[in-house]
Amino acid sequence: MHLDEFSFDLPASLIAQEPCPDRAGSRLLVAARAGDAPAVHATFRQLPGFLRAGDLLVVNRTRVVPARLAARRADGVEFEVFYLRTLDERRFSAWARPMKKLLAGDVLDTGGGACVRFVGRSGEREAVFEVAADDAVETLLDRRGHVPLPPYIHRADRSEDRERYQTVFARERGSVAAPTAGLHFDPPLLAALGAHGVEVVSLWLHVGPGTFQPLDHDEVEANRLHAEPFAVDAATIAAVARARAEKRRVVAVGTTVTRALETAAARGWLDGPPIDRAGETDLFIYPGRAFRAVDALVTNFHLPRSSLFILVCAFMGTARAQRHYAEAVARGYRFFSYGDAMLIG
């Protein structure tokens, strides 16, 4: 397959720069996974009406880290330090720009009396930093970090993004991007889902910066995704197993949940005893791959030529996905992280 098969025209005006004032007030395009039924256009708050009693909704409870640090060296040179992962209590791995101007031992002021020291490179693109004072990495990021809004949001983060670029499910810290399908849920909607007989369980997958990186190869199958850590606990594995045994649908909220569940299925975790499981996944889902765990999908509208849009094409067929995306563009749906959503089932 060629990457051009997964391209489409998207006016820049449809790329959402702000969240919907009401989380569940965003628009929802409801599309059949198979067949030629026309799309239904609704609001996300109407989601319970499009799900079935007994559906199992699986959400990602990862929490976004305020990963972006603005830093300055004593000679006035400015840097951006983008947190990737914690190495120990005081050291972390990051991207740094401009990396070529950093020397081992450089101390960078991140404001408010907080500093980090450049330890050295870790691989081709990553750097290791140490918090210069006695603060932990987590404390530094909470005090001085900025919300890592995606590059297609052309504004600086604001204080309200700390809450809006976080799902109501967020618990375990570790993501540098939000699992955006979950951004549409709020407590009243969750109560409505429960009243409708929809069961909700969770797992976590920490979204890495690779989610925004373009695919390197024109031949789709030649591409590889960055590995991301994830975990599925025993209660969720048991709930999925029950749903499958009882022929109830498993509805993934987002591509991250889809990749986690499909990885779990491929590794046999959903067929064995329900125990806590954890690992990493670099699973790249493209057309031709069978889905073993997920029956329906809630997802935002994704970038053309991206692994996320390719996953949607794998789930519902490329021609069908292209048709519904064209309709979403024609009707002015809002795209990407702060945009609108689809239900495919």
C-alpha positions as CSV (number, residue, x, y, z in Angstrom):
1,M,0.0,0.0,0.0
2,H,1.1,3.5,-0.8
3,L,0.8,6.4,1.8
4,D,-1.0,8.5,-0.8
5,E,-4.0,6.2,-0.5
6,F,-4.5,7.7,3.0
7,S,-4.3,11.3,2.1
8,F,-7.2,13.8,1.9
9,D,-7.7,17.5,1.6
10,L,-8.2,19.4,4.8
11,P,-8.8,23.1,5.1
12,A,-6.6,24.7,7.8
13,S,-9.7,26.4,9.1
14,L,-11.1,23.1,10.3
15,I,-8.1,22.3,12.6
16,A,-9.5,23.1,16.1
17,Q,-7.5,25.6,18.0
18,E,-9.7,25.6,21.1
19,P,-11.7,23.0,22.9
20,C,-15.5,23.0,22.7
21,P,-16.8,25.0,25.6
22,D,-18.8,22.0,26.7
23,R,-16.9,18.7,26.6
24,A,-19.8,16.6,25.5
25,G,-21.2,19.4,23.3
26,S,-18.8,18.5,20.5
27,R,-20.2,17.0,17.3
28,L,-20.4,13.3,16.7
29,L,-20.5,11.6,13.3
30,V,-21.9,8.1,13.7
31,A,-20.8,5.7,10.9
32,A,-21.4,2.1,10.2
33,R,-18.3,-0.1,10.2
34,A,-19.6,-2.0,7.2
35,G,-22.1,-1.4,4.4
36,D,-23.2,1.8,2.8
37,A,-25.5,3.3,5.4
38,P,-25.4,7.1,5.5
39,A,-23.7,8.8,8.5
40,V,-25.8,10.2,11.3
41,H,-24.9,13.6,12.7
42,A,-25.4,14.2,16.4
43,T,-23.7,15.7,19.5
44,F,-21.4,13.7,21.7
45,R,-23.8,14.0,24.6
46,Q,-26.2,11.8,22.5
47,L,-23.6,8.9,22.5
48,P,-25.7,6.7,24.9
49,G,-28.4,6.6,22.3
50,F,-26.0,5.0,19.7
51,L,-24.6,2.4,22.1
52,R,-26.3,-0.8,23.3
53,A,-27.1,-1.9,26.8
54,G,-24.4,-4.3,27.7
55,D,-21.7,-2.6,25.6
56,L,-18.3,-2.5,27.3
57,L,-16.6,0.9,26.9
58,V,-12.9,0.8,27.5
59,V,-11.1,4.1,28.2
60,N,-7.5,5.2,28.6
61,R,-6.8,6.6,32.1
62,T,-3.3,8.0,31.3
63,R,-2.5,11.5,32.5
64,V,-0.7,14.1,30.4
65,V,2.5,15.5,31.9
66,P,3.2,19.3,31.6
67,A,6.1,18.2,29.4
68,R,7.4,21.4,27.8
69,L,10.0,23.5,29.6
70,A,11.3,26.9,28.4
71,A,14.9,27.2,29.5
72,R,17.8,29.7,29.3
73,R,21.5,29.3,29.7
74,A,23.6,31.9,31.6
75,D,24.9,33.3,28.3
76,G,21.3,34.1,27.2
77,V,20.8,31.2,24.7
78,E,17.3,29.9,24.9
79,F,16.3,26.2,24.7
80,E,13.1,24.2,24.7
81,V,13.3,21.0,26.7
82,F,10.6,18.5,26.0
83,Y,10.2,15.8,28.6
84,L,9.9,12.2,27.3
85,R,10.2,9.9,30.3
86,T,11.5,9.8,33.9
87,L,14.8,7.8,34.4
88,D,14.9,8.2,38.2
89,E,13.7,10.7,40.8
90,R,15.9,13.5,39.6
91,R,16.9,12.6,36.0
92,F,14.8,12.5,32.8
93,S,15.1,11.9,29.1
94,A,14.0,14.8,26.8
95,W,14.3,16.3,23.4
96,A,16.2,19.6,23.5
97,R,16.3,22.4,20.9
98,P,18.8,23.4,19.8
99,M,20.6,20.2,20.9
100,K,23.9,21.1,19.0
101,K,24.4,24.1,21.3
102,L,24.3,22.1,24.5
103,L,27.5,21.0,26.3
104,A,27.8,18.5,29.1
105,G,27.4,20.2,32.4
106,D,25.4,23.2,31.0
107,V,22.9,24.5,33.6
108,L,19.6,25.8,32.2
109,D,17.3,28.1,34.1
110,T,13.7,27.1,33.8
111,G,12.4,30.0,35.8
112,G,11.2,30.4,39.4
113,G,14.6,29.4,40.7
114,A,14.4,26.0,39.1
115,C,17.3,24.7,37.0
116,V,18.2,21.6,35.1
117,R,21.7,20.3,34.2
118,F,22.5,18.7,30.8
119,V,24.1,15.4,31.5
120,G,24.6,14.3,27.9
121,R,23.1,12.7,24.9
122,S,21.1,9.5,24.9
123,G,21.0,8.2,21.4
124,E,20.7,10.3,18.3
125,R,17.9,12.6,19.3
126,E,17.4,12.4,23.1
127,A,19.2,14.1,25.9
128,V,19.5,13.3,29.6
129,F,18.9,16.1,32.2
130,E,19.1,16.2,35.9
131,V,17.1,18.5,38.2
132,A,19.8,20.8,39.7
133,A,18.2,21.3,43.1
134,D,16.7,18.6,45.4
135,D,13.3,18.7,43.6
136,A,12.0,15.6,41.9
137,V,11.4,15.5,38.2
138,E,7.6,15.5,38.8
139,T,7.8,18.5,41.0
140,L,9.8,20.5,38.5
141,L,7.4,19.7,35.7
142,D,4.3,20.6,37.8
143,R,5.9,23.9,38.8
144,R,7.5,25.0,35.5
145,G,6.2,22.8,32.7
146,H,3.8,23.8,30.0
147,V,1.0,21.7,28.5
148,P,2.4,20.0,25.4
149,L,-0.3,21.1,23.0
150,P,0.2,19.5,19.5
151,P,2.2,21.5,16.9
152,Y,-0.9,22.1,14.8
153,I,-2.4,24.2,17.6
154,H,-0.9,27.5,16.8
155,R,-1.0,29.3,20.2
156,A,0.7,29.1,23.5
157,D,-0.8,27.0,26.2
158,R,-3.0,28.7,28.8
159,S,-3.9,27.8,32.4
160,E,-7.2,26.3,31.3
161,D,-5.4,23.8,29.1
162,R,-4.1,22.0,32.2
163,E,-7.7,20.8,32.7
164,R,-9.1,20.7,29.2
165,Y,-6.2,18.8,27.6
166,Q,-6.8,16.1,30.2
167,T,-9.5,13.5,30.2
168,V,-11.8,13.0,33.2
169,F,-10.4,9.5,33.5
170,A,-6.7,10.7,33.9
171,R,-4.9,9.0,36.7
172,E,-1.4,7.5,35.8
173,R,1.1,10.1,34.7
174,G,3.2,9.6,31.6
175,S,1.7,10.8,28.4
176,V,3.0,13.8,26.4
177,A,-0.2,13.9,24.3
178,A,-3.8,13.4,25.3
179,P,-5.8,10.4,24.3
180,T,-8.1,12.8,22.6
181,A,-11.2,10.6,22.1
182,G,-11.6,10.7,25.9
183,L,-11.7,14.5,26.0
184,H,-15.4,14.5,25.2
185,F,-16.6,12.7,28.3
186,D,-17.8,14.4,31.4
187,P,-19.5,13.1,34.6
188,P,-23.1,13.7,33.5
189,L,-22.4,11.7,30.3
190,L,-20.8,8.9,32.2
191,A,-23.9,8.8,34.5
192,A,-26.1,8.6,31.4
193,L,-24.0,5.8,30.0
194,G,-24.4,3.9,33.2
195,A,-28.1,4.4,33.3
196,H,-28.3,3.1,29.7
197,G,-26.5,-0.2,30.8
198,V,-23.1,0.6,29.3
199,E,-20.2,-0.8,31.4
200,V,-17.0,1.4,31.6
201,V,-13.6,0.0,32.4
202,S,-10.1,1.4,31.9
203,L,-6.5,0.7,31.0
204,W,-3.5,3.0,30.4
205,L,-1.2,3.6,27.5
206,H,1.2,6.5,27.8
207,V,1.1,8.4,24.5
208,G,4.6,9.3,23.3
209,P,5.7,12.1,21.0
210,G,5.8,9.6,18.1
211,T,2.1,10.2,17.7
212,F,2.9,13.5,16.0
213,Q,5.8,12.2,13.9
214,P,5.1,11.7,10.1
215,L,5.5,8.2,8.7
216,D,9.0,7.9,7.2
217,H,8.2,5.6,4.2
218,D,5.9,5.9,1.3
219,E,5.3,2.1,1.4
220,V,2.9,1.8,4.4
221,E,4.1,-1.6,5.5
222,A,7.7,-0.4,5.8
223,N,6.9,2.0,8.6
224,R,7.5,1.3,12.3
225,L,5.9,3.1,15.3
226,H,7.7,4.2,18.5
227,A,7.0,1.8,21.3
228,E,4.8,3.1,24.1
229,P,4.3,1.6,27.6
230,F,0.8,0.3,28.5
231,A,-0.9,-1.8,31.1
232,V,-4.2,-3.7,31.3
233,D,-5.2,-4.7,34.8
234,A,-6.9,-7.9,35.9
235,A,-10.4,-6.4,36.3
236,T,-10.3,-5.0,32.7
237,I,-9.1,-8.3,31.3
238,A,-11.9,-10.1,33.1
239,A,-14.5,-7.6,31.9
240,V,-13.3,-7.9,28.3
241,A,-13.4,-11.7,28.5
242,R,-16.9,-11.7,29.9
243,A,-18.1,-9.3,27.2
244,R,-16.6,-11.5,24.5
245,A,-18.1,-14.7,26.0
246,E,-21.5,-13.1,26.2
247,K,-21.3,-11.7,22.6
248,R,-21.4,-8.1,23.9
249,R,-19.5,-5.4,22.0
250,V,-16.2,-4.1,23.2
251,V,-16.1,-0.3,22.3
252,A,-12.6,1.2,22.4
253,V,-12.4,4.9,23.2
254,G,-9.6,6.0,21.0
255,T,-6.8,4.5,18.9
256,T,-4.6,4.1,22.0
257,V,-7.1,1.8,23.6
258,T,-7.5,-0.1,20.3
259,R,-3.8,-0.7,20.0
260,A,-3.5,-1.7,23.7
261,L,-6.4,-4.2,23.4
262,E,-5.3,-5.6,20.1
263,T,-1.8,-6.1,21.5
264,A,-3.2,-7.8,24.6
265,A,-5.3,-10.1,22.3
266,A,-2.2,-10.9,20.1
267,R,-0.2,-11.8,23.2
268,G,-2.9,-14.1,24.6
269,W,-3.6,-11.9,27.6
270,L,-7.4,-11.9,27.0
271,D,-7.6,-15.7,26.8
272,G,-5.6,-16.6,30.0
273,P,-6.3,-16.0,33.7
274,P,-7.2,-12.4,34.5
275,I,-4.0,-11.0,36.0
276,D,-2.4,-7.6,35.8
277,R,-0.4,-7.2,32.6
278,A,2.1,-4.6,31.4
279,G,4.5,-4.1,28.6
280,E,5.2,-1.9,25.5
281,T,3.5,-1.9,22.1
282,D,4.7,-0.7,18.8
283,L,1.7,-2.2,17.0
284,F,1.0,-0.6,13.7
285,I,-2.5,-1.4,12.5
286,Y,-3.2,-1.0,8.7
287,P,-5.7,-2.4,6.3
288,G,-5.6,-6.2,6.0
289,R,-5.1,-6.8,9.7
290,A,-7.9,-8.6,11.6
291,F,-9.3,-7.0,14.8
292,R,-9.5,-9.6,17.6
293,A,-10.7,-7.5,20.5
294,V,-12.4,-4.3,19.4
295,D,-15.9,-4.3,17.9
296,A,-16.6,-0.5,17.8
297,L,-14.5,2.6,18.0
298,V,-14.9,6.2,19.3
299,T,-12.2,8.4,17.8
300,N,-11.4,11.9,16.8
301,F,-10.7,13.0,13.2
302,H,-7.0,12.4,12.4
303,L,-4.2,13.8,10.3
304,P,-4.0,12.7,6.6
305,R,-1.3,10.1,5.9
306,S,-1.0,9.4,9.7
307,S,-0.9,6.0,11.4
308,L,-4.1,7.0,13.3
309,F,-6.1,7.6,10.1
310,I,-4.6,4.4,8.7
311,L,-5.9,2.6,11.8
312,V,-9.4,4.0,11.1
313,C,-9.2,2.8,7.5
314,A,-8.2,-0.7,8.7
315,F,-11.2,-0.7,11.0
316,M,-13.9,0.4,8.6
317,G,-12.3,0.1,5.1
318,T,-10.3,2.8,3.3
319,A,-13.0,3.8,0.9
320,R,-15.6,4.1,3.6
321,A,-13.3,6.1,5.8
322,Q,-12.4,8.5,3.0
323,R,-16.1,9.0,2.2
324,H,-17.0,9.8,5.8
325,Y,-14.0,12.1,6.2
326,A,-15.0,14.0,3.0
327,E,-18.5,14.4,4.4
328,A,-17.0,15.6,7.8
329,V,-14.9,18.2,5.9
330,A,-17.9,19.3,3.8
331,R,-20.1,19.8,7.0
332,G,-17.4,21.7,8.8
333,Y,-16.5,19.2,11.5
334,R,-13.5,20.2,13.7
335,F,-10.4,18.1,13.3
336,F,-7.6,16.8,15.6
337,S,-7.1,17.0,19.3
338,Y,-9.6,19.6,20.3
339,G,-12.0,18.7,17.5
340,D,-15.1,16.5,17.0
341,A,-15.5,12.8,17.1
342,M,-16.7,9.7,15.3
343,L,-18.4,6.5,16.5
344,I,-17.7,3.6,14.2
345,G,-19.7,0.5,14.9
